[in-house]
Amino acid sequence: MRNTRESLVNVVLVVALLLLLPGVAASQETLRVFVTSVTGNGDLSTWDNANALSGLAAADAVCRARADIAFLDNPTQFVAWMSDSSNDAYCRIHGLSGLRSANCGEPHLPIYAGGWVRIDGLPFTGNIGDLVEPAEASAVLYPVLLNEFGNRAEAYYFTATDADGELSGSSTVTCSEWAAADSQMVACGSSTRTTWSWSFSGTSACSASRALLCFEMGWVPTLPPYKNGGALAFVTSADWTGNLGSWPQAGGATGLAAGDAICQYLATDAGLEAPGSFLAWLSNSTTDAIDRFSYDGPWIRVDGVKIADSRADLVDGELFSALNVKEDGKYLGNYGAWTGTSTSGLGTGDHCDGWTSADPATNGTRAVVNATGANWTEKNAMQCSDGGMRLYCFSQIATVIFVDGFESGNTGAW
């Protein structure tokens, strides 16, 4: 009885300490993240809902006003994911000021923030560590995608922030501390991208009209259940040129067969269910990628996140989430993959001579692996000598992923 009483006291003390931490609110079912439905330029004082404030204070005022207008709970707890020269977004999401490199002014780096879900309840990410560590491989589950009303959001929002939560090292411009609407170029994030690009997808002029990304402060240690059943899909950990037969995992195969062999080798090495069922998402001059699969979905990543319900869903111009999780369960940012395949699932004509050539005079269509829109399969043509391209691999056998993480194959779907 004494041990039980002491355990209860310890739990109460831990909870009490967490509640005293800056930026840590009492635990609730979910915390929300959204893109504002309103837009404006880099002079944040000119925005509607800025409440006569300027700089980052104006950005937070906009987030809170939008949350209030949309009848979200705890509207005063929302802050904009933005940095300036004195304050990193990482610190601000904890309700603090200062720089992450200086522990946000605290004795130790704060780590109690998150996890977050979109307005429709789909998970964005777990705690702040999942989101920023490491930034190039952070666990973004579904793209933020939606505004405060649950409608499709603007594509880009101001951040001036890299995915590690610090002021962007690629461009230290902050629109003159968010007080200028001029030609300076500032970092922006994308509502349709996942790892890395959710915070820094490119730059935009401070004079452009962009949205804001708003996070609810607090700490919820677990996300709602989100794992789905379906056939597994992954992006390869291996990368090389458009001559797929030259990849070490090809096993002497060439062309499309080499792509399949690479997928099956990596699936076997990772211990995935039915590794022989994996085929590469590739087209050549005689075969379209969409016709290579007899199974009609759904497909999920190896983390249980759904990417598509059916073959038709693969070619409707948008995935549920990006196919940027490798066979080992690790995440990738803004990397490329060979596909030779258009948004419609058909061959583009650029296929590195049937995936047998690494000649720089030949081209292959490549995709962007952290994209959910058309770029997930067709971004542009690259020289076949490029050694940094990966492959997409899709299984044709459904796998049930239970809440406890165990898998069960359903051979009837193969």
C-alpha positions in Angstrom: 0.0 0.0 0.0 2.8 2.3 0.9 4.5 1.8 -2.6 1.2 2.5 -4.3 0.7 5.7 -2.3 4.2 6.9 -3.1 3.7 6.2 -6.8 0.5 8.2 -6.8 2.3 11.1 -5.1 5.1 11.0 -7.6 2.7 11.1 -10.5 1.0 14.1 -9.0 4.3 15.9 -8.5 5.4 15.2 -12.1 2.1 16.6 -13.5 2.3 19.6 -11.2 5.9 20.3 -12.4 4.8 20.1 -16.1 2.0 22.5 -15.5 4.5 25.0 -14.1 6.7 24.8 -17.2 6.4 27.9 -19.5 4.1 27.2 -22.4 2.8 23.9 -21.0 -0.9 23.9 -20.7 -3.1 21.3 -19.0 -3.3 18.2 -21.1 -6.3 18.0 -23.4 -7.4 15.6 -26.1 -5.6 17.3 -29.0 -3.7 20.5 -29.9 -4.5 22.0 -33.3 -2.4 23.5 -36.1 -3.8 25.4 -39.1 -2.9 27.8 -41.9 -4.7 31.1 -41.7 -7.5 31.7 -44.3 -6.4 35.4 -44.4 -3.2 36.5 -46.1 -1.1 39.6 -46.1 2.4 40.9 -46.8 5.5 41.0 -44.7 4.5 44.1 -42.8 2.4 42.3 -40.3 1.0 45.5 -38.7 -1.1 46.0 -41.9 -3.0 42.7 -41.5 -6.6 42.5 -40.5 -6.8 41.1 -37.0 -3.3 42.5 -36.1 -4.9 44.4 -33.3 -2.7 47.5 -33.8 0.4 45.4 -33.0 3.5 44.9 -35.1 6.1 42.2 -35.8 5.7 38.7 -34.2 3.1 40.1 -31.8 0.9 41.0 -34.7 1.3 37.5 -36.2 0.2 35.9 -32.9 -2.7 38.3 -32.7 -3.8 37.2 -36.2 -3.6 33.5 -35.2 -5.6 34.0 -32.1 -8.2 36.1 -33.9 -8.6 33.4 -36.6 -8.9 30.6 -33.9 -11.5 32.7 -32.1 -13.5 33.4 -35.3 -13.5 29.6 -36.1 -14.7 28.8 -32.6 -11.6 26.8 -31.7 -11.0 26.1 -28.0 -8.3 28.1 -26.2 -7.8 30.7 -29.0 -5.4 32.7 -26.8 -3.0 29.8 -26.9 -2.2 30.0 -30.6 1.1 31.4 -31.9 2.5 31.9 -35.4 5.4 29.6 -36.5 7.7 32.5 -37.3 11.2 33.7 -36.3 12.9 37.1 -36.2 16.5 38.0 -35.4 15.9 37.7 -31.7 13.3 35.0 -31.4 13.2 31.5 -32.9 9.9 29.8 -33.7 11.1 26.8 -31.5 11.1 29.0 -28.4 7.8 30.8 -29.3 5.9 27.5 -29.6 6.8 26.9 -25.9 5.5 30.4 -24.9 9.1 31.7 -24.6 11.3 34.2 -26.3 14.9 34.0 -27.3 17.0 31.6 -29.4 17.0 27.9 -29.4 20.8 27.9 -29.3 20.5 29.7 -26.0 17.9 27.3 -24.6 15.2 30.0 -25.1 16.5 31.7 -22.0 16.0 28.6 -19.8 18.5 26.5 -17.9 17.7 23.6 -20.3 16.2 23.4 -23.7 12.4 23.2 -23.4 11.0 20.0 -24.9 7.3 19.9 -23.8 5.2 21.0 -26.8 2.9 19.0 -29.0 1.5 16.8 -30.4 -0.6 18.5 -33.0 -3.5 17.5 -35.3 -5.0 19.2 -38.2 -8.5 20.8 -38.0 -10.0 17.6 -39.4 -8.3 15.5 -36.7 -5.6 13.9 -38.8 -2.2 14.0 -37.0 0.4 16.5 -38.1 3.2 15.4 -35.8 3.9 14.2 -32.3 5.9 16.3 -29.8 8.3 19.1 -30.8 11.2 16.6 -30.9 9.4 14.6 -33.6 8.9 17.8 -35.6 12.5 19.2 -35.5 14.9 16.4 -34.7 16.5 15.9 -37.1 15.0 18.5 -39.3 15.8 16.6 -42.6 14.1 13.5 -41.3 11.4 14.8 -39.0 8.2 12.8 -38.5 5.5 14.9 -40.2 2.6 12.5 -40.7 0.0 14.4 -42.8 0.7 17.8 -44.3 -1.0 20.7 -42.5 -3.1 21.4 -45.6 -6.2 23.1 -43.9 -7.1 26.5 -42.6 -8.9 27.3 -39.3 -12.3 26.4 -40.9 -11.1 23.0 -42.1 -11.0 24.2 -45.8 -8.1 23.8 -48.2 -5.5 26.4 -47.2 -3.2 28.7 -49.1 -0.2 26.9 -50.5 2.5 29.0 -48.8 2.9 30.9 -45.5 5.6 33.2 -44.1 8.0 31.5 -41.6 11.6 32.8 -41.9 12.3 29.5 -40.2 14.1 26.3 -41.0 12.5 23.0 -40.0 14.7 22.9 -36.9 12.7 25.9 -35.5 15.5 28.4 -35.9 15.8 31.5 -38.1 16.5 30.3 -41.6 20.2 30.0 -42.4 19.4 30.0 -46.1 18.0 33.5 -45.8 18.3 35.6 -42.6 15.7 38.1 -44.1 12.8 38.7 -41.8 11.1 41.4 -43.8 12.9 44.0 -41.6 11.6 42.2 -38.4 8.2 41.8 -40.1 7.7 45.5 -40.8 8.4 45.7 -44.5 6.5 44.8 -47.7 9.4 45.1 -50.1 11.4 43.0 -52.6 13.4 41.2 -49.9 13.1 37.4 -50.1 12.0 35.5 -47.0 11.6 31.8 -46.2 8.2 30.3 -46.6 6.7 26.9 -45.8 4.3 24.8 -47.8 0.9 23.5 -46.7 1.1 20.5 -49.1 4.6 19.3 -48.2 5.8 17.3 -45.2 9.4 16.8 -43.8 11.5 19.9 -44.0 9.4 21.7 -46.6 6.5 22.2 -44.2 8.6 25.0 -42.7 11.0 26.0 -45.5 9.9 25.2 -49.0 11.4 28.2 -50.7 11.5 32.0 -50.5 8.9 34.7 -51.4 9.1 38.5 -51.6 8.0 40.3 -48.5 5.6 42.2 -50.8 3.8 39.0 -51.7 0.5 37.9 -50.1 1.0 34.9 -47.9 -0.7 33.1 -45.0 0.6 32.3 -41.5 1.0 28.9 -39.8 -0.5 28.8 -36.4 0.2 26.3 -33.6 -1.7 25.8 -30.3 0.7 25.9 -27.4 0.6 23.1 -24.8 1.6 19.5 -24.4 -0.4 16.3 -25.2 1.9 13.3 -24.9 0.1 11.0 -27.3 -1.7 11.4 -30.7 -5.1 9.9 -31.5 -4.8 6.5 -33.2 -4.0 7.0 -36.9 -2.5 3.7 -38.2 -4.4 2.2 -41.2 -4.4 -1.1 -43.0 -3.5 -1.6 -46.6 -0.5 -2.6 -48.8 2.8 -1.1 -47.8 4.7 1.5 -49.9 8.0 3.2 -49.3 10.7 5.3 -50.8 14.1 3.5 -51.1 16.9 4.3 -48.7 19.2 3.5 -51.7 19.8 6.0 -54.4 21.8 6.0 -57.7 21.6 6.9 -61.4 19.0 6.1 -64.0 20.8 2.9 -65.0 18.9 0.8 -62.5 20.9 -2.3 -63.4 24.0 -0.7 -61.9 22.5 -0.4 -58.4 24.1 -2.9 -56.0 20.6 -4.1 -55.0 19.5 -5.0 -58.6 21.0 -8.4 -58.6 21.9 -8.5 -62.2 18.4 -7.4 -63.5 18.0 -4.5 -65.9 15.3 -1.9 -66.7 12.0 -2.2 -64.9 13.0 -5.7 -63.5 15.9 -4.0 -61.9 13.6 -1.5 -60.2 11.5 -4.3 -58.8 14.5 -6.2 -57.7 15.8 -3.2 -55.8 12.4 -2.8 -54.1 12.3 -6.4 -53.1 15.9 -6.5 -51.9 15.3 -3.5 -49.6 11.9 -4.8 -48.4 13.5 -8.2 -47.5 16.4 -6.5 -45.7 14.0 -4.4 -43.7 11.9 -7.4 -42.7 8.7 -6.1 -44.4 5.7 -8.4 -45.0 5.7 -10.3 -48.4 8.8 -8.6 -49.8 8.4 -10.4 -53.1 5.1 -8.4 -53.7 6.9 -5.1 -54.1 7.1 -3.4 -57.5 8.7 -0.1 -58.5 6.5 2.9 -59.5 8.2 3.3 -62.9 7.2 3.7 -66.6 9.1 3.0 -69.7 8.3 3.3 -73.4 5.9 0.3 -73.4 4.6 0.1 -69.8 2.8 2.7 -67.7 3.4 2.6 -63.9 -0.3 2.6 -63.1 -0.8 -0.6 -65.2 1.9 -2.5 -63.3 -0.4 -3.1 -60.3 -3.3 -5.5 -60.1 -4.0 -4.6 -56.4 -6.4 -1.7 -56.1 -5.4 -0.2 -52.7 -5.4 1.1 -50.2 -1.7 1.8 -49.7 0.0 3.0 -46.5 3.5 4.0 -45.5 5.4 1.8 -43.2 4.5 4.1 -40.3 0.8 3.3 -40.9 -0.1 6.7 -42.6 -2.4 6.3 -45.6 -1.2 7.7 -48.9 -4.0 6.5 -51.3 -7.3 4.6 -51.2 -7.0 3.1 -54.7 -5.2 3.2 -58.0 -7.5 6.0 -59.1 -6.5 7.8 -56.0 -2.9 7.6 -56.9 -3.5 9.5 -60.1 -6.0 12.2 -59.0 -3.3 14.8 -58.4 -3.0 14.5 -54.7 -2.0 11.9 -52.1 -3.3 11.9 -48.5 0.3 12.2 -47.4 3.8 12.2 -49.0 5.6 8.9 -49.7 8.7 10.0 -48.0 9.2 7.2 -45.4 11.9 4.7 -46.2 11.7 0.9 -45.8 13.3 1.3 -42.4 10.7 3.7 -41.2 12.9 6.8 -41.3 11.7 10.0 -43.0 13.1 12.0 -45.9 12.8 15.7 -46.8 13.1 17.4 -50.2 14.7 14.5 -52.1 14.1 13.1 -55.6 13.0 9.7 -57.0 13.0 8.3 -60.5 9.5 7.6 -61.9 9.3 8.4 -65.6 5.6 8.8 -64.8 3.1 11.7 -65.1 0.4 12.7 -62.6 -2.0 10.5 -64.6 0.2 7.4 -64.0 1.3 7.2 -67.6 4.8 7.4 -69.0 6.3 10.8 -69.8 8.8 9.6 -72.4 11.8 10.4 -70.1 12.9 7.1 -68.8 16.7 6.9 -69.1 16.4 4.6 -72.2 14.2 2.1 -70.4 16.1 2.7 -67.1 19.3 1.3 -68.6 21.3 4.5 -69.1 23.3 6.8 -66.9 24.3 9.0 -69.9 24.0 12.7 -69.1 22.6 13.2 -72.6 19.5 11.2 -71.6 16.8 12.3 -69.1 14.4 10.7 -66.7 11.4 12.2 -65.0 11.9 12.6 -61.3 9.5 13.2 -58.4 9.8 15.0 -55.0 9.3 12.6 -52.2 7.9 15.0 -49.6 5.2 16.3 -51.9 1.6 15.4 -51.8 0.5 17.2 -55.0 1.4 16.4 -58.6 5.1 16.6 -57.8 4.9 13.4 -55.9 5.3 11.6 -59.2 6.2 14.3 -61.8 8.4 17.3 -61.0 10.8 17.7 -63.9 13.3 15.8 -66.1 16.8 15.2 -64.7 20.0 13.9 -66.4 20.2 10.1 -66.0 23.7 10.5 -64.6 22.3 12.0 -61.4 23.3 9.7 -58.6 21.0 11.0 -56.0 17.6 9.6 -57.1 15.6 7.0 -55.3 12.6 4.8 -56.2 9.1 4.4 -54.9 8.1 0.8 -54.1 4.5 -0.4 -53.8 3.4 -3.8 -52.4 0.4 -5.7 -53.9 -0.5 -7.4 -50.6 -2.6 -5.8 -47.9 -1.1 -5.5 -44.4 -3.1 -4.8 -41.2 -1.2 -2.6 -38.8 -2.6 -2.9 -35.3 -2.4 -0.2 -32.6 0.3 -2.2 -30.9 2.5 -2.0 -34.0 2.2 -5.7 -35.0 1.5 -6.5 -38.7 -0.6 -9.2 -40.3 -0.5 -10.0 -44.0 -3.7 -10.7 -46.0 -2.6 -12.8 -48.9 -6.1 -12.7 -50.3 -5.4 -9.2 -51.6 -2.3 -10.3 -53.6 
